Each structure stands twice: as structure tokens, then as C-alpha cells.
Amino acid sequence: WGPQTRFIESARLDQNGRFRLQSLPAGNYIVVATDDMEPGEERDPEILEQLRSKGSRVALREGESRAIEVKVVAY
């Protein structure tokens, strides 16, 4: 994890309570939803480590599209 990685993305919910992330490379991810994160904190290694065990694990293959449900967690 680092400030310039392409493996970390953030998104805001739309009016239907959904979010979309595009252009992620294939790989294994941890998806976390939180409502109290300040801009830039999504790349803070200490905060990411706190959230690691609270997220949903997702494997994404090249060109694959996934829909998942996640619960909001606090850190």
C-alpha cells in the first residue's frame, strides 16, 4: 500500500446507495464501506491496516465485473 498505488480506489454512494469502481487491475481486493473517512485517508497505511480485517475479500479477474454487498464499518 502506498500513496501512488493503482490498487486503492474510493467512491461515493449514488442516490440508490450503490457505488462503482472502474479500471481496477485484476487482483485480490478488500472492499470496505465507511461513512467517516476524510479525503486522503483512504491511502493512509495505518487506517488501511485498521480496516483490513473489517472488509469483504473479492478476487477480480481481467475484464471481470462484480456486484457485491458491503456493510458500513467504523475504524
NORJO-V627964 format. One record per backbone hydrogen bond with DSSP energy under -0.5 kcal/mol. CO is the residue of the C=O (numbers start at 1). NH is the residue of the N-H. If there is no record, write none. Layout:
BEGIN
CO:NH + CO:NH
END
This chain:
BEGIN
2:5 + 14:17 + 18:14 + 27:60 + 29:58 + 31:56 + 33:73 + 38:41 + 40:43 + 41:44 + 43:45 + 44:48 + 45:49 + 46:50 + 47:51 + 48:52 + 49:53 + 51:54 + 51:55 + 52:55 + 56:31 + 58:29 + 60:27 + 61:64 + 71:33
END
